[in-house]
Amino acid sequence: MADVEDVTLRKDTLDKDLAKVATAEQALSNLSRGLAAPGLGFLFLAAIIVIGGTLLSGQDNGILITAAAAIGGYMALNIGANDV
């Protein structure tokens, strides 16, 4: 009879632990969902700057054109966000 009670106690403890893990997973999912879009936008702008800087490094106005490309990318993100 004592073995049955021990299994029940272990199961309750396991259920509590699993509930804590499930709560942590839910919180992480909600947090990561909110950070995904800004993170992808930042990566897009960083890629524009890196590619523009690489391709235009020898040009006289390379920095200016790269900055204009970054501003254009930012504007494209805003226009796309308004269309949704």
Phi and psi restraints in degrees (range 20) as a CNS / XPLOR table:
assign (resid 1 and name C) (resid 2 and name N)
       (resid 2 and name CA) (resid 2 and name C) 1.0 -67.0 20.0 2
assign (resid 2 and name N) (resid 2 and name CA)
       (resid 2 and name C) (resid 3 and name N) 1.0 -31.9 20.0 2
assign (resid 2 and name C) (resid 3 and name N)
       (resid 3 and name CA) (resid 3 and name C) 1.0 -65.1 20.0 2
assign (resid 3 and name N) (resid 3 and name CA)
       (resid 3 and name C) (resid 4 and name N) 1.0 -36.9 20.0 2
assign (resid 3 and name C) (resid 4 and name N)
       (resid 4 and name CA) (resid 4 and name C) 1.0 -66.0 20.0 2
assign (resid 4 and name N) (resid 4 and name CA)
       (resid 4 and name C) (resid 5 and name N) 1.0 -40.5 20.0 2
assign (resid 4 and name C) (resid 5 and name N)
       (resid 5 and name CA) (resid 5 and name C) 1.0 -67.0 20.0 2
assign (resid 5 and name N) (resid 5 and name CA)
       (resid 5 and name C) (resid 6 and name N) 1.0 -38.1 20.0 2
assign (resid 5 and name C) (resid 6 and name N)
       (resid 6 and name CA) (resid 6 and name C) 1.0 -63.6 20.0 2
assign (resid 6 and name N) (resid 6 and name CA)
       (resid 6 and name C) (resid 7 and name N) 1.0 -40.5 20.0 2
assign (resid 6 and name C) (resid 7 and name N)
       (resid 7 and name CA) (resid 7 and name C) 1.0 -64.8 20.0 2
assign (resid 7 and name N) (resid 7 and name CA)
       (resid 7 and name C) (resid 8 and name N) 1.0 -40.9 20.0 2
assign (resid 7 and name C) (resid 8 and name N)
       (resid 8 and name CA) (resid 8 and name C) 1.0 -63.7 20.0 2
assign (resid 8 and name N) (resid 8 and name CA)
       (resid 8 and name C) (resid 9 and name N) 1.0 -43.1 20.0 2
assign (resid 8 and name C) (resid 9 and name N)
       (resid 9 and name CA) (resid 9 and name C) 1.0 -64.3 20.0 2
assign (resid 9 and name N) (resid 9 and name CA)
       (resid 9 and name C) (resid 10 and name N) 1.0 -41.6 20.0 2
assign (resid 9 and name C) (resid 10 and name N)
       (resid 10 and name CA) (resid 10 and name C) 1.0 -64.0 20.0 2
assign (resid 10 and name N) (resid 10 and name CA)
       (resid 10 and name C) (resid 11 and name N) 1.0 -39.2 20.0 2
assign (resid 10 and name C) (resid 11 and name N)
       (resid 11 and name CA) (resid 11 and name C) 1.0 -65.7 20.0 2
assign (resid 11 and name N) (resid 11 and name CA)
       (resid 11 and name C) (resid 12 and name N) 1.0 -41.4 20.0 2
assign (resid 11 and name C) (resid 12 and name N)
       (resid 12 and name CA) (resid 12 and name C) 1.0 -62.5 20.0 2
assign (resid 12 and name N) (resid 12 and name CA)
       (resid 12 and name C) (resid 13 and name N) 1.0 -42.4 20.0 2
assign (resid 12 and name C) (resid 13 and name N)
       (resid 13 and name CA) (resid 13 and name C) 1.0 -64.4 20.0 2
assign (resid 13 and name N) (resid 13 and name CA)
       (resid 13 and name C) (resid 14 and name N) 1.0 -42.6 20.0 2
assign (resid 13 and name C) (resid 14 and name N)
       (resid 14 and name CA) (resid 14 and name C) 1.0 -63.3 20.0 2
assign (resid 14 and name N) (resid 14 and name CA)
       (resid 14 and name C) (resid 15 and name N) 1.0 -41.0 20.0 2
assign (resid 14 and name C) (resid 15 and name N)
       (resid 15 and name CA) (resid 15 and name C) 1.0 -62.3 20.0 2
assign (resid 15 and name N) (resid 15 and name CA)
       (resid 15 and name C) (resid 16 and name N) 1.0 -40.4 20.0 2
assign (resid 15 and name C) (resid 16 and name N)
       (resid 16 and name CA) (resid 16 and name C) 1.0 -64.7 20.0 2
assign (resid 16 and name N) (resid 16 and name CA)
       (resid 16 and name C) (resid 17 and name N) 1.0 -42.8 20.0 2
assign (resid 16 and name C) (resid 17 and name N)
       (resid 17 and name CA) (resid 17 and name C) 1.0 -64.9 20.0 2
assign (resid 17 and name N) (resid 17 and name CA)
       (resid 17 and name C) (resid 18 and name N) 1.0 -42.0 20.0 2
assign (resid 17 and name C) (resid 18 and name N)
       (resid 18 and name CA) (resid 18 and name C) 1.0 -65.9 20.0 2
assign (resid 18 and name N) (resid 18 and name CA)
       (resid 18 and name C) (resid 19 and name N) 1.0 -34.8 20.0 2
assign (resid 18 and name C) (resid 19 and name N)
       (resid 19 and name CA) (resid 19 and name C) 1.0 -65.3 20.0 2
assign (resid 19 and name N) (resid 19 and name CA)
       (resid 19 and name C) (resid 20 and name N) 1.0 -39.3 20.0 2
assign (resid 19 and name C) (resid 20 and name N)
       (resid 20 and name CA) (resid 20 and name C) 1.0 -65.1 20.0 2
assign (resid 20 and name N) (resid 20 and name CA)
       (resid 20 and name C) (resid 21 and name N) 1.0 -41.7 20.0 2
assign (resid 20 and name C) (resid 21 and name N)
       (resid 21 and name CA) (resid 21 and name C) 1.0 -64.8 20.0 2
assign (resid 21 and name N) (resid 21 and name CA)
       (resid 21 and name C) (resid 22 and name N) 1.0 -42.0 20.0 2
assign (resid 21 and name C) (resid 22 and name N)
       (resid 22 and name CA) (resid 22 and name C) 1.0 -64.1 20.0 2
assign (resid 22 and name N) (resid 22 and name CA)
       (resid 22 and name C) (resid 23 and name N) 1.0 -38.8 20.0 2
assign (resid 22 and name C) (resid 23 and name N)
       (resid 23 and name CA) (resid 23 and name C) 1.0 -65.5 20.0 2
assign (resid 23 and name N) (resid 23 and name CA)
       (resid 23 and name C) (resid 24 and name N) 1.0 -41.7 20.0 2
assign (resid 23 and name C) (resid 24 and name N)
       (resid 24 and name CA) (resid 24 and name C) 1.0 -64.7 20.0 2
assign (resid 24 and name N) (resid 24 and name CA)
       (resid 24 and name C) (resid 25 and name N) 1.0 -40.4 20.0 2
assign (resid 24 and name C) (resid 25 and name N)
       (resid 25 and name CA) (resid 25 and name C) 1.0 -63.9 20.0 2
assign (resid 25 and name N) (resid 25 and name CA)
       (resid 25 and name C) (resid 26 and name N) 1.0 -40.5 20.0 2
assign (resid 25 and name C) (resid 26 and name N)
       (resid 26 and name CA) (resid 26 and name C) 1.0 -63.8 20.0 2
assign (resid 26 and name N) (resid 26 and name CA)
       (resid 26 and name C) (resid 27 and name N) 1.0 -43.4 20.0 2
assign (resid 26 and name C) (resid 27 and name N)
       (resid 27 and name CA) (resid 27 and name C) 1.0 -64.9 20.0 2
assign (resid 27 and name N) (resid 27 and name CA)
       (resid 27 and name C) (resid 28 and name N) 1.0 -41.8 20.0 2
assign (resid 27 and name C) (resid 28 and name N)
       (resid 28 and name CA) (resid 28 and name C) 1.0 -65.0 20.0 2
assign (resid 28 and name N) (resid 28 and name CA)
       (resid 28 and name C) (resid 29 and name N) 1.0 -38.5 20.0 2
assign (resid 28 and name C) (resid 29 and name N)
       (resid 29 and name CA) (resid 29 and name C) 1.0 -64.1 20.0 2
assign (resid 29 and name N) (resid 29 and name CA)
       (resid 29 and name C) (resid 30 and name N) 1.0 -44.2 20.0 2
assign (resid 29 and name C) (resid 30 and name N)
       (resid 30 and name CA) (resid 30 and name C) 1.0 -65.3 20.0 2
assign (resid 30 and name N) (resid 30 and name CA)
       (resid 30 and name C) (resid 31 and name N) 1.0 -38.4 20.0 2
assign (resid 30 and name C) (resid 31 and name N)
       (resid 31 and name CA) (resid 31 and name C) 1.0 -68.9 20.0 2
assign (resid 31 and name N) (resid 31 and name CA)
       (resid 31 and name C) (resid 32 and name N) 1.0 -45.3 20.0 2
assign (resid 31 and name C) (resid 32 and name N)
       (resid 32 and name CA) (resid 32 and name C) 1.0 -69.2 20.0 2
assign (resid 32 and name N) (resid 32 and name CA)
       (resid 32 and name C) (resid 33 and name N) 1.0 -30.9 20.0 2
assign (resid 32 and name C) (resid 33 and name N)
       (resid 33 and name CA) (resid 33 and name C) 1.0 -63.8 20.0 2
assign (resid 33 and name N) (resid 33 and name CA)
       (resid 33 and name C) (resid 34 and name N) 1.0 -35.2 20.0 2
assign (resid 33 and name C) (resid 34 and name N)
       (resid 34 and name CA) (resid 34 and name C) 1.0 -76.2 20.0 2
assign (resid 34 and name N) (resid 34 and name CA)
       (resid 34 and name C) (resid 35 and name N) 1.0 -21.9 20.0 2
assign (resid 34 and name C) (resid 35 and name N)
       (resid 35 and name CA) (resid 35 and name C) 1.0 -97.4 20.0 2
assign (resid 35 and name N) (resid 35 and name CA)
       (resid 35 and name C) (resid 36 and name N) 1.0 -9.0 20.0 2
assign (resid 35 and name C) (resid 36 and name N)
       (resid 36 and name CA) (resid 36 and name C) 1.0 -68.3 20.0 2
assign (resid 36 and name N) (resid 36 and name CA)
       (resid 36 and name C) (resid 37 and name N) 1.0 -48.2 20.0 2
assign (resid 36 and name C) (resid 37 and name N)
       (resid 37 and name CA) (resid 37 and name C) 1.0 -65.4 20.0 2
assign (resid 37 and name N) (resid 37 and name CA)
       (resid 37 and name C) (resid 38 and name N) 1.0 -48.3 20.0 2
assign (resid 37 and name C) (resid 38 and name N)
       (resid 38 and name CA) (resid 38 and name C) 1.0 -63.5 20.0 2
assign (resid 38 and name N) (resid 38 and name CA)
       (resid 38 and name C) (resid 39 and name N) 1.0 -34.2 20.0 2
assign (resid 38 and name C) (resid 39 and name N)
       (resid 39 and name CA) (resid 39 and name C) 1.0 -64.9 20.0 2
assign (resid 39 and name N) (resid 39 and name CA)
       (resid 39 and name C) (resid 40 and name N) 1.0 -43.0 20.0 2
assign (resid 39 and name C) (resid 40 and name N)
       (resid 40 and name CA) (resid 40 and name C) 1.0 -66.5 20.0 2
assign (resid 40 and name N) (resid 40 and name CA)
       (resid 40 and name C) (resid 41 and name N) 1.0 -37.3 20.0 2
assign (resid 40 and name C) (resid 41 and name N)
       (resid 41 and name CA) (resid 41 and name C) 1.0 -63.1 20.0 2
assign (resid 41 and name N) (resid 41 and name CA)
       (resid 41 and name C) (resid 42 and name N) 1.0 -41.8 20.0 2
assign (resid 41 and name C) (resid 42 and name N)
       (resid 42 and name CA) (resid 42 and name C) 1.0 -63.9 20.0 2
assign (resid 42 and name N) (resid 42 and name CA)
       (resid 42 and name C) (resid 43 and name N) 1.0 -42.4 20.0 2
assign (resid 42 and name C) (resid 43 and name N)
       (resid 43 and name CA) (resid 43 and name C) 1.0 -63.1 20.0 2
assign (resid 43 and name N) (resid 43 and name CA)
       (resid 43 and name C) (resid 44 and name N) 1.0 -38.2 20.0 2
assign (resid 43 and name C) (resid 44 and name N)
       (resid 44 and name CA) (resid 44 and name C) 1.0 -61.4 20.0 2
assign (resid 44 and name N) (resid 44 and name CA)
       (resid 44 and name C) (resid 45 and name N) 1.0 -47.6 20.0 2
assign (resid 44 and name C) (resid 45 and name N)
       (resid 45 and name CA) (resid 45 and name C) 1.0 -66.9 20.0 2
assign (resid 45 and name N) (resid 45 and name CA)
       (resid 45 and name C) (resid 46 and name N) 1.0 -37.7 20.0 2
assign (resid 45 and name C) (resid 46 and name N)
       (resid 46 and name CA) (resid 46 and name C) 1.0 -64.3 20.0 2
assign (resid 46 and name N) (resid 46 and name CA)
       (resid 46 and name C) (resid 47 and name N) 1.0 -39.6 20.0 2
assign (resid 46 and name C) (resid 47 and name N)
       (resid 47 and name CA) (resid 47 and name C) 1.0 -64.4 20.0 2
assign (resid 47 and name N) (resid 47 and name CA)
       (resid 47 and name C) (resid 48 and name N) 1.0 -40.3 20.0 2
assign (resid 47 and name C) (resid 48 and name N)
       (resid 48 and name CA) (resid 48 and name C) 1.0 -61.4 20.0 2
assign (resid 48 and name N) (resid 48 and name CA)
       (resid 48 and name C) (resid 49 and name N) 1.0 -43.9 20.0 2
assign (resid 48 and name C) (resid 49 and name N)
       (resid 49 and name CA) (resid 49 and name C) 1.0 -66.8 20.0 2
assign (resid 49 and name N) (resid 49 and name CA)
       (resid 49 and name C) (resid 50 and name N) 1.0 -43.1 20.0 2
assign (resid 49 and name C) (resid 50 and name N)
       (resid 50 and name CA) (resid 50 and name C) 1.0 -66.1 20.0 2
assign (resid 50 and name N) (resid 50 and name CA)
       (resid 50 and name C) (resid 51 and name N) 1.0 -46.7 20.0 2
assign (resid 50 and name C) (resid 51 and name N)
       (resid 51 and name CA) (resid 51 and name C) 1.0 -65.5 20.0 2
assign (resid 51 and name N) (resid 51 and name CA)
       (resid 51 and name C) (resid 52 and name N) 1.0 -44.6 20.0 2
assign (resid 51 and name C) (resid 52 and name N)
       (resid 52 and name CA) (resid 52 and name C) 1.0 -62.6 20.0 2
assign (resid 52 and name N) (resid 52 and name CA)
       (resid 52 and name C) (resid 53 and name N) 1.0 -42.9 20.0 2
assign (resid 52 and name C) (resid 53 and name N)
       (resid 53 and name CA) (resid 53 and name C) 1.0 -65.9 20.0 2
assign (resid 53 and name N) (resid 53 and name CA)
       (resid 53 and name C) (resid 54 and name N) 1.0 -35.3 20.0 2
assign (resid 53 and name C) (resid 54 and name N)
       (resid 54 and name CA) (resid 54 and name C) 1.0 -71.1 20.0 2
assign (resid 54 and name N) (resid 54 and name CA)
       (resid 54 and name C) (resid 55 and name N) 1.0 -45.9 20.0 2
assign (resid 54 and name C) (resid 55 and name N)
       (resid 55 and name CA) (resid 55 and name C) 1.0 -72.9 20.0 2
assign (resid 55 and name N) (resid 55 and name CA)
       (resid 55 and name C) (resid 56 and name N) 1.0 -29.2 20.0 2
assign (resid 55 and name C) (resid 56 and name N)
       (resid 56 and name CA) (resid 56 and name C) 1.0 -110.3 20.0 2
assign (resid 56 and name N) (resid 56 and name CA)
       (resid 56 and name C) (resid 57 and name N) 1.0 21.3 20.0 2
assign (resid 56 and name C) (resid 57 and name N)
       (resid 57 and name CA) (resid 57 and name C) 1.0 -67.0 20.0 2
assign (resid 57 and name N) (resid 57 and name CA)
       (resid 57 and name C) (resid 58 and name N) 1.0 -30.0 20.0 2
assign (resid 57 and name C) (resid 58 and name N)
       (resid 58 and name CA) (resid 58 and name C) 1.0 -91.8 20.0 2
assign (resid 58 and name N) (resid 58 and name CA)
       (resid 58 and name C) (resid 59 and name N) 1.0 -3.8 20.0 2
assign (resid 58 and name C) (resid 59 and name N)
       (resid 59 and name CA) (resid 59 and name C) 1.0 -80.4 20.0 2
assign (resid 59 and name N) (resid 59 and name CA)
       (resid 59 and name C) (resid 60 and name N) 1.0 156.8 20.0 2
assign (resid 59 and name C) (resid 60 and name N)
       (resid 60 and name CA) (resid 60 and name C) 1.0 -65.8 20.0 2
assign (resid 60 and name N) (resid 60 and name CA)
       (resid 60 and name C) (resid 61 and name N) 1.0 -43.6 20.0 2
assign (resid 60 and name C) (resid 61 and name N)
       (resid 61 and name CA) (resid 61 and name C) 1.0 -106.3 20.0 2
assign (resid 61 and name N) (resid 61 and name CA)
       (resid 61 and name C) (resid 62 and name N) 1.0 33.6 20.0 2
assign (resid 61 and name C) (resid 62 and name N)
       (resid 62 and name CA) (resid 62 and name C) 1.0 -60.9 20.0 2
assign (resid 62 and name N) (resid 62 and name CA)
       (resid 62 and name C) (resid 63 and name N) 1.0 -41.3 20.0 2
assign (resid 62 and name C) (resid 63 and name N)
       (resid 63 and name CA) (resid 63 and name C) 1.0 -67.4 20.0 2
assign (resid 63 and name N) (resid 63 and name CA)
       (resid 63 and name C) (resid 64 and name N) 1.0 -40.8 20.0 2
assign (resid 63 and name C) (resid 64 and name N)
       (resid 64 and name CA) (resid 64 and name C) 1.0 -65.0 20.0 2
assign (resid 64 and name N) (resid 64 and name CA)
       (resid 64 and name C) (resid 65 and name N) 1.0 -43.1 20.0 2
assign (resid 64 and name C) (resid 65 and name N)
       (resid 65 and name CA) (resid 65 and name C) 1.0 -68.1 20.0 2
assign (resid 65 and name N) (resid 65 and name CA)
       (resid 65 and name C) (resid 66 and name N) 1.0 -37.6 20.0 2
assign (resid 65 and name C) (resid 66 and name N)
       (resid 66 and name CA) (resid 66 and name C) 1.0 -64.8 20.0 2
assign (resid 66 and name N) (resid 66 and name CA)
       (resid 66 and name C) (resid 67 and name N) 1.0 -41.1 20.0 2
assign (resid 66 and name C) (resid 67 and name N)
       (resid 67 and name CA) (resid 67 and name C) 1.0 -64.3 20.0 2
assign (resid 67 and name N) (resid 67 and name CA)
       (resid 67 and name C) (resid 68 and name N) 1.0 -40.0 20.0 2
assign (resid 67 and name C) (resid 68 and name N)
       (resid 68 and name CA) (resid 68 and name C) 1.0 -64.7 20.0 2
assign (resid 68 and name N) (resid 68 and name CA)
       (resid 68 and name C) (resid 69 and name N) 1.0 -37.6 20.0 2
assign (resid 68 and name C) (resid 69 and name N)
       (resid 69 and name CA) (resid 69 and name C) 1.0 -65.3 20.0 2
assign (resid 69 and name N) (resid 69 and name CA)
       (resid 69 and name C) (resid 70 and name N) 1.0 -39.5 20.0 2
assign (resid 69 and name C) (resid 70 and name N)
       (resid 70 and name CA) (resid 70 and name C) 1.0 -65.4 20.0 2
assign (resid 70 and name N) (resid 70 and name CA)
       (resid 70 and name C) (resid 71 and name N) 1.0 -41.7 20.0 2
assign (resid 70 and name C) (resid 71 and name N)
       (resid 71 and name CA) (resid 71 and name C) 1.0 -64.8 20.0 2
assign (resid 71 and name N) (resid 71 and name CA)
       (resid 71 and name C) (resid 72 and name N) 1.0 -41.1 20.0 2
assign (resid 71 and name C) (resid 72 and name N)
       (resid 72 and name CA) (resid 72 and name C) 1.0 -62.9 20.0 2
assign (resid 72 and name N) (resid 72 and name CA)
       (resid 72 and name C) (resid 73 and name N) 1.0 -39.0 20.0 2
assign (resid 72 and name C) (resid 73 and name N)
       (resid 73 and name CA) (resid 73 and name C) 1.0 -65.0 20.0 2
assign (resid 73 and name N) (resid 73 and name CA)
       (resid 73 and name C) (resid 74 and name N) 1.0 -40.0 20.0 2
assign (resid 73 and name C) (resid 74 and name N)
       (resid 74 and name CA) (resid 74 and name C) 1.0 -63.5 20.0 2
assign (resid 74 and name N) (resid 74 and name CA)
       (resid 74 and name C) (resid 75 and name N) 1.0 -41.6 20.0 2
assign (resid 74 and name C) (resid 75 and name N)
       (resid 75 and name CA) (resid 75 and name C) 1.0 -65.2 20.0 2
assign (resid 75 and name N) (resid 75 and name CA)
       (resid 75 and name C) (resid 76 and name N) 1.0 -38.4 20.0 2
assign (resid 75 and name C) (resid 76 and name N)
       (resid 76 and name CA) (resid 76 and name C) 1.0 -63.6 20.0 2
assign (resid 76 and name N) (resid 76 and name CA)
       (resid 76 and name C) (resid 77 and name N) 1.0 -38.7 20.0 2
assign (resid 76 and name C) (resid 77 and name N)
       (resid 77 and name CA) (resid 77 and name C) 1.0 -64.2 20.0 2
assign (resid 77 and name N) (resid 77 and name CA)
       (resid 77 and name C) (resid 78 and name N) 1.0 -41.7 20.0 2
assign (resid 77 and name C) (resid 78 and name N)
       (resid 78 and name CA) (resid 78 and name C) 1.0 -67.8 20.0 2
assign (resid 78 and name N) (resid 78 and name CA)
       (resid 78 and name C) (resid 79 and name N) 1.0 -41.1 20.0 2
assign (resid 78 and name C) (resid 79 and name N)
       (resid 79 and name CA) (resid 79 and name C) 1.0 -64.8 20.0 2
assign (resid 79 and name N) (resid 79 and name CA)
       (resid 79 and name C) (resid 80 and name N) 1.0 -42.9 20.0 2
assign (resid 79 and name C) (resid 80 and name N)
       (resid 80 and name CA) (resid 80 and name C) 1.0 -64.3 20.0 2
assign (resid 80 and name N) (resid 80 and name CA)
       (resid 80 and name C) (resid 81 and name N) 1.0 -35.5 20.0 2
assign (resid 80 and name C) (resid 81 and name N)
       (resid 81 and name CA) (resid 81 and name C) 1.0 -69.8 20.0 2
assign (resid 81 and name N) (resid 81 and name CA)
       (resid 81 and name C) (resid 82 and name N) 1.0 -32.1 20.0 2
assign (resid 81 and name C) (resid 82 and name N)
       (resid 82 and name CA) (resid 82 and name C) 1.0 -75.6 20.0 2
assign (resid 82 and name N) (resid 82 and name CA)
       (resid 82 and name C) (resid 83 and name N) 1.0 -23.4 20.0 2
assign (resid 82 and name C) (resid 83 and name N)
       (resid 83 and name CA) (resid 83 and name C) 1.0 -77.5 20.0 2
assign (resid 83 and name N) (resid 83 and name CA)
       (resid 83 and name C) (resid 84 and name N) 1.0 -17.4 20.0 2
